[in-house]
Amino acid sequence: KDFLEGLTFVEQGYTASGARYFASVEAEQYIYYDYDCNGGGNGKRRWIIDENNPDPTVVEDLDQDGGCNYHARYDSDDTYAPARAGVWQVWCGVEWTDIVLHLDLLSNYTYDDGMDQSNDLKLRGYFAKTCQKKEYLNNLQFEFQGVTANGAPYYKSLTSPVYMYYDAHCAGDLSGSARWIIDDDRPSLSAPYDLDGDGNC
């Protein structure tokens, strides 16, 4: 999740719960508060970092995916703002990992305790150093292999069976965001989306 490192999040407004939500200025990433991330009625309230734009008119399952699929979560009853420094659970590809994330403050707002608080936030968490299950990706060199059905190039590591490719809808349901992916599965050269054929992102 090192692509999240250093992103700046700008306040977008308020969701139906009264919580603020934020969008990154550098990438399609969001921070928002969700009462129940899959809408099943038994979830925990939490702040979420997600690539899906939240629906501000609802209080639960704001990304409308019917599941709890996102980059990171921070359980909290505080709807005003996520903690300025706290232990988030971050999905590192094979398991949830506890990482201390910092949301550095960038503009002028004052808490009752006199400390400055921002409407805009910069995320800092040392993702690459903490997701140890992905250390094997460090320093890989990728070689061009050809072009997939969507016209994008794809690449393979010179030293291990790891691929880099572009996928318009990685879950195959046409609802996901287009993205570049690093994956252990070789991409299909004929499929227009879900190039690894697993039905998931």
C-alpha positions as a Markdown table, in Angstrom:
| # | Residue | x | y | z |
|---|---|---|---|---|
| 1 | Lys | 0.0 | 0.0 | 0.0 |
| 2 | Asp | 3.0 | 2.3 | -0.4 |
| 3 | Phe | 1.0 | 4.2 | -3.1 |
| 4 | Leu | -1.0 | 5.7 | -0.2 |
| 5 | Glu | 2.2 | 7.2 | 1.3 |
| 6 | Gly | 2.1 | 11.0 | 1.3 |
| 7 | Leu | -1.3 | 11.5 | -0.3 |
| 8 | Thr | -3.0 | 14.8 | 0.5 |
| 9 | Phe | -6.8 | 14.5 | 1.3 |
| 10 | Val | -9.1 | 17.5 | 0.8 |
| 11 | Glu | -12.4 | 17.8 | 2.6 |
| 12 | Gln | -15.3 | 17.2 | 0.3 |
| 13 | Gly | -18.2 | 17.9 | 2.6 |
| 14 | Tyr | -20.3 | 15.8 | 5.0 |
| 15 | Thr | -22.0 | 12.4 | 4.6 |
| 16 | Ala | -25.5 | 11.5 | 5.9 |
| 17 | Ser | -24.0 | 10.5 | 9.3 |
| 18 | Gly | -22.6 | 14.1 | 9.8 |
| 19 | Ala | -19.1 | 12.9 | 9.3 |
| 20 | Arg | -16.7 | 14.7 | 7.0 |
| 21 | Tyr | -15.2 | 12.9 | 4.1 |
| 22 | Phe | -12.1 | 13.5 | 2.1 |
| 23 | Ala | -10.7 | 12.9 | -1.4 |
| 24 | Ser | -7.0 | 12.7 | -2.4 |
| 25 | Val | -5.7 | 15.4 | -4.8 |
| 26 | Glu | -3.1 | 13.0 | -6.3 |
| 27 | Ala | -5.1 | 9.8 | -6.8 |
| 28 | Glu | -8.6 | 8.3 | -6.7 |
| 29 | Gln | -8.5 | 7.6 | -3.0 |
| 30 | Tyr | -10.9 | 8.6 | -0.2 |
| 31 | Ile | -11.3 | 8.7 | 3.6 |
| 32 | Tyr | -14.8 | 8.4 | 5.0 |
| 33 | Tyr | -16.8 | 7.2 | 8.0 |
| 34 | Asp | -19.0 | 4.2 | 7.7 |
| 35 | Tyr | -21.5 | 2.8 | 10.3 |
| 36 | Asp | -21.5 | -0.7 | 8.8 |
| 37 | Cys | -19.2 | -1.3 | 5.8 |
| 38 | Asn | -21.2 | -4.2 | 4.3 |
| 39 | Gly | -24.7 | -2.9 | 5.2 |
| 40 | Gly | -25.4 | -6.2 | 7.0 |
| 41 | Gly | -26.5 | -4.6 | 10.3 |
| 42 | Asn | -23.9 | -6.0 | 12.5 |
| 43 | Gly | -20.7 | -4.1 | 11.5 |
| 44 | Lys | -18.5 | -1.8 | 13.5 |
| 45 | Arg | -18.4 | 2.0 | 13.0 |
| 46 | Arg | -15.1 | 3.0 | 11.4 |
| 47 | Trp | -13.0 | 5.3 | 9.3 |
| 48 | Ile | -12.0 | 3.8 | 6.0 |
| 49 | Ile | -9.4 | 4.5 | 3.3 |
| 50 | Asp | -10.8 | 3.3 | 0.0 |
| 51 | Glu | -10.4 | 3.7 | -3.7 |
| 52 | Asn | -14.2 | 3.9 | -4.2 |
| 53 | Asn | -15.9 | 7.3 | -4.0 |
| 54 | Pro | -18.3 | 7.2 | -1.0 |
| 55 | Asp | -22.0 | 7.9 | -1.4 |
| 56 | Pro | -22.6 | 10.9 | 0.9 |
| 57 | Thr | -26.4 | 10.2 | 1.1 |
| 58 | Val | -26.1 | 7.0 | 3.1 |
| 59 | Val | -24.7 | 6.1 | 6.5 |
| 60 | Glu | -23.6 | 2.5 | 5.9 |
| 61 | Asp | -21.8 | 0.7 | 3.0 |
| 62 | Leu | -20.9 | 4.0 | 1.6 |
| 63 | Asp | -19.0 | 2.4 | -1.3 |
| 64 | Gln | -22.0 | 0.3 | -2.2 |
| 65 | Asp | -20.0 | -2.9 | -2.7 |
| 66 | Gly | -22.0 | -5.0 | -0.3 |
| 67 | Gly | -18.7 | -6.0 | 1.4 |
| 68 | Cys | -15.9 | -4.6 | 3.4 |
| 69 | Asn | -13.3 | -4.2 | 0.7 |
| 70 | Tyr | -10.9 | -1.3 | 1.2 |
| 71 | His | -7.3 | -0.4 | 2.0 |
| 72 | Ala | -7.5 | 0.4 | 5.7 |
| 73 | Arg | -9.9 | 0.8 | 8.6 |
| 74 | Tyr | -9.8 | 2.5 | 12.0 |
| 75 | Asp | -12.7 | 1.6 | 14.4 |
| 76 | Ser | -14.0 | 4.7 | 16.1 |
| 77 | Asp | -17.2 | 6.2 | 17.5 |
| 78 | Asp | -15.8 | 9.7 | 16.7 |
| 79 | Thr | -17.6 | 10.9 | 13.5 |
| 80 | Tyr | -15.9 | 14.3 | 13.4 |
| 81 | Ala | -12.5 | 13.2 | 12.0 |
| 82 | Pro | -10.1 | 10.3 | 12.0 |
| 83 | Ala | -7.4 | 10.2 | 14.7 |
| 84 | Arg | -4.4 | 12.4 | 13.9 |
| 85 | Ala | -2.2 | 9.4 | 14.9 |
| 86 | Gly | -3.7 | 5.9 | 15.4 |
| 87 | Val | -3.3 | 2.2 | 14.8 |
| 88 | Trp | -5.1 | 1.4 | 11.6 |
| 89 | Gln | -5.6 | -2.1 | 10.2 |
| 90 | Val | -4.2 | -2.1 | 6.6 |
| 91 | Trp | -4.8 | -4.9 | 4.1 |
| 92 | Cys | -1.3 | -6.0 | 3.0 |
| 93 | Gly | -2.5 | -8.5 | 0.3 |
| 94 | Val | -2.7 | -11.6 | 2.4 |
| 95 | Glu | -3.6 | -10.3 | 5.9 |
| 96 | Trp | -4.6 | -7.3 | 7.9 |
| 97 | Thr | -1.6 | -5.6 | 9.5 |
| 98 | Asp | -1.6 | -3.0 | 12.3 |
| 99 | Ile | 0.1 | 0.2 | 11.1 |
| 100 | Val | 0.4 | 3.5 | 12.9 |
| 101 | Leu | -0.9 | 6.1 | 10.4 |
| 102 | His | -0.5 | 9.8 | 10.8 |
| 103 | Leu | -2.8 | 12.4 | 9.3 |
| 104 | Asp | -0.7 | 15.5 | 9.2 |
| 105 | Leu | -2.6 | 18.8 | 9.4 |
| 106 | Leu | -2.3 | 21.3 | 6.6 |
| 107 | Ser | -4.7 | 24.2 | 7.2 |
| 108 | Asn | -6.2 | 26.3 | 10.0 |
| 109 | Tyr | -8.8 | 25.0 | 12.4 |
| 110 | Thr | -8.6 | 24.9 | 16.2 |
| 111 | Tyr | -9.8 | 22.2 | 18.5 |
| 112 | Asp | -11.2 | 23.2 | 21.9 |
| 113 | Asp | -7.8 | 22.0 | 23.4 |
| 114 | Gly | -6.1 | 24.7 | 21.3 |
| 115 | Met | -4.3 | 22.3 | 18.9 |
| 116 | Asp | -4.4 | 23.1 | 15.2 |
| 117 | Gln | -6.6 | 20.8 | 13.1 |
| 118 | Ser | -6.8 | 20.7 | 9.3 |
| 119 | Asn | -9.6 | 20.5 | 6.8 |
| 120 | Asp | -7.0 | 18.9 | 4.6 |
| 121 | Leu | -4.9 | 15.9 | 5.6 |
| 122 | Lys | -1.6 | 14.3 | 4.5 |
| 123 | Leu | -1.3 | 10.6 | 5.1 |
| 124 | Arg | 1.9 | 9.2 | 6.4 |
| 125 | Gly | 2.4 | 5.6 | 7.5 |
| 126 | Tyr | 5.6 | 3.9 | 6.1 |
| 127 | Phe | 3.5 | 1.3 | 4.3 |
| 128 | Ala | 6.3 | -0.3 | 2.3 |
| 129 | Lys | 8.3 | -1.0 | 5.4 |
| 130 | Thr | 5.4 | -2.4 | 7.4 |
| 131 | Cys | 3.7 | -4.8 | 4.8 |
| 132 | Gln | 6.4 | -7.4 | 5.4 |
| 133 | Lys | 4.6 | -10.0 | 3.4 |
| 134 | Lys | 5.3 | -7.9 | 0.3 |
| 135 | Glu | 9.0 | -7.4 | 0.8 |
| 136 | Tyr | 9.8 | -9.7 | -2.1 |
| 137 | Leu | 8.5 | -6.9 | -4.4 |
| 138 | Asn | 11.3 | -4.6 | -3.4 |
| 139 | Asn | 13.7 | -3.7 | -6.2 |
| 140 | Leu | 12.1 | -5.9 | -8.8 |
| 141 | Gln | 12.9 | -5.1 | -12.4 |
| 142 | Phe | 10.0 | -5.6 | -14.9 |
| 143 | Glu | 10.5 | -6.3 | -18.6 |
| 144 | Phe | 8.0 | -5.5 | -21.3 |
| 145 | Gln | 6.1 | -8.6 | -22.5 |
| 146 | Gly | 3.6 | -7.4 | -25.0 |
| 147 | Val | 0.1 | -5.8 | -25.1 |
| 148 | Thr | -3.2 | -7.1 | -23.5 |
| 149 | Ala | -6.6 | -6.9 | -25.1 |
| 150 | Asn | -7.3 | -3.5 | -23.7 |
| 151 | Gly | -4.2 | -2.1 | -25.6 |
| 152 | Ala | -2.1 | -1.6 | -22.5 |
| 153 | Pro | 1.4 | -3.0 | -22.2 |
| 154 | Tyr | 2.1 | -5.6 | -19.5 |
| 155 | Tyr | 5.4 | -6.6 | -17.8 |
| 156 | Lys | 7.0 | -9.5 | -16.0 |
| 157 | Ser | 9.7 | -9.4 | -13.4 |
| 158 | Leu | 13.1 | -10.6 | -14.5 |
| 159 | Thr | 13.7 | -12.6 | -11.4 |
| 160 | Ser | 10.3 | -13.9 | -10.2 |
| 161 | Pro | 6.8 | -14.8 | -11.5 |
| 162 | Val | 5.3 | -11.4 | -10.8 |
| 163 | Tyr | 3.4 | -9.3 | -13.4 |
| 164 | Met | 2.4 | -5.7 | -13.8 |
| 165 | Tyr | -0.6 | -4.9 | -16.0 |
| 166 | Tyr | -3.6 | -2.6 | -16.5 |
| 167 | Asp | -7.1 | -3.7 | -15.6 |
| 168 | Ala | -10.2 | -1.7 | -16.3 |
| 169 | His | -12.4 | -3.7 | -13.9 |
| 170 | Cys | -10.4 | -6.1 | -11.7 |
| 171 | Ala | -13.4 | -7.9 | -10.2 |
| 172 | Gly | -15.1 | -8.3 | -13.6 |
| 173 | Asp | -18.4 | -6.7 | -12.5 |
| 174 | Leu | -17.8 | -3.3 | -14.3 |
| 175 | Ser | -18.1 | -1.4 | -11.0 |
| 176 | Gly | -14.4 | -1.1 | -10.1 |
| 177 | Ser | -12.0 | 1.6 | -10.9 |
| 178 | Ala | -9.4 | 1.2 | -13.6 |
| 179 | Arg | -5.9 | 0.6 | -12.2 |
| 180 | Trp | -2.4 | -0.7 | -12.7 |
| 181 | Ile | -1.8 | -4.0 | -10.8 |
| 182 | Ile | 1.1 | -6.0 | -9.5 |
| 183 | Asp | 0.1 | -9.6 | -9.3 |
| 184 | Asp | 1.5 | -13.1 | -9.0 |
| 185 | Asp | -1.0 | -14.3 | -11.7 |
| 186 | Arg | -0.1 | -13.9 | -15.4 |
| 187 | Pro | -2.7 | -11.6 | -17.0 |
| 188 | Ser | -5.0 | -12.9 | -19.8 |
| 189 | Leu | -4.1 | -11.4 | -23.2 |
| 190 | Ser | -7.7 | -11.9 | -24.5 |
| 191 | Ala | -9.9 | -10.8 | -21.6 |
| 192 | Pro | -11.0 | -7.1 | -21.6 |
| 193 | Tyr | -11.1 | -7.0 | -17.7 |
| 194 | Asp | -10.5 | -9.1 | -14.7 |
| 195 | Leu | -7.3 | -10.2 | -16.4 |
| 196 | Asp | -6.3 | -12.7 | -13.7 |
| 197 | Gly | -9.7 | -14.3 | -13.9 |
| 198 | Asp | -10.3 | -14.6 | -10.1 |
| 199 | Gly | -13.4 | -12.4 | -9.9 |
| 200 | Asn | -11.8 | -10.3 | -7.2 |
| 201 | Cys | -9.4 | -7.3 | -6.8 |
